[in-house]
């Protein structure tokens, strides 16, 4: 069974389309992490801005 596993991995490594798909998957994952991090930072800032506008309008 272990030999079959090694053959599958070797075949996957040699397959350029699979390697490209893995690379694209990693890129998409990294972009998702950056977006989530940016939203976490910007979300707090945007919330504070909306609260300031609401307070200004109330006065």
N, C-alpha and C positions, 0 to 999 in steps of 0.2 A: 504493500500500500504506500509506503514511503517513497518508493521509486516512482510510482505514478504521480505523486505530489510534486516531486522534483522535476519530472518531465513536463508537467503542466506549467510550472513556474518558468522553466527554461523556454517553453514555447511562447508563453506570455511576454517574456522579456524580449524575445526575438521579433515578436509581432509589433511593427512600428505603429500600426493603427491603435493598438491597445495602449502602447506607451504614450501616444499623443492624447488619447482619451483620459488617461491617468493625469497627465500634465494639465489638461484643461480642467479636470476635476479639482486639482490642487489650486489652480488659479481662481476658480469660482469660489472655493472655500475661503481662500485668503481675502478675496473681495468681500465676501459675506461678513467675515470677522471685522474688516475695516468699516463696513457700513454700520454694523451693530454698534461698534465702539463710537463711531461718529454720532450716531443717533442718541446714544446714551449721554454724550457730552452736550450735544446741541439741544437735546430735549430739555435738560435742566435750564439752559440759557433761554430757550424759547419760552418756557413756562414762567420764568422770572420776568421776561419782557412783557408777556401778556398780563401778568399780575400788576406790573407797573402801569400799563395802559389802563387797566380796569380801575386801579386806584385813582389815577389822574382824572378819569372820566367821572368818577363818583364825587370828586371834590369840585 
